[in-house]
Amino acid sequence: MSKKQETLLLKTYRTLGPNGQKILMQVAERLDIGMSRYGDFGDKSKDMDKEAREELIDAIVYLTRKL
């Protein structure tokens, strides 16, 4: 990350309210976990569209089980 990108990220974080900051931190934590498990997103061996669809379907199942 360039210094300019880092500065913009910090500026954006500071302008978010507490809920926005919490969401941004949760996304960052998930990215960190994904990087440690699967490596960089530059890995072309995965079908990211297929992975995303599967994850969304899983999320729908998890969220609707309480209905």
C-alpha positions, 0 to 999 in steps of 0.5 A, spaced: 500 500 500 502 506 498 503 512 503 497 516 499 493 510 499 494 509 507 493 516 508 486 515 504 484 509 508 485 512 515 482 519 513 476 515 510 476 511 517 476 517 521 470 520 517 465 514 518 461 513 524 462 508 530 458 503 526 461 504 519 468 503 523 466 497 526 464 494 519 470 496 516 474 493 521 470 486 520 472 486 513 479 488 514 479 482 519 476 477 514 481 479 509 487 478 514 484 471 515 483 469 508 490 472 506 493 467 512 489 461 510 489 462 502 494 467 500 494 473 496 488 474 491 492 474 485 491 467 485 488 465 478 487 458 480 480 459 484 474 461 480 472 467 484 465 468 481 464 461 483 467 462 490 463 468 491 456 465 489 457 459 494 459 464 500 453 468 498 448 461 498 452 459 505 450 466 508 443 466 505 442 459 509 445 461 515 441 468 515 434 464 514 435 459 519 432 463 524 426 465 520 
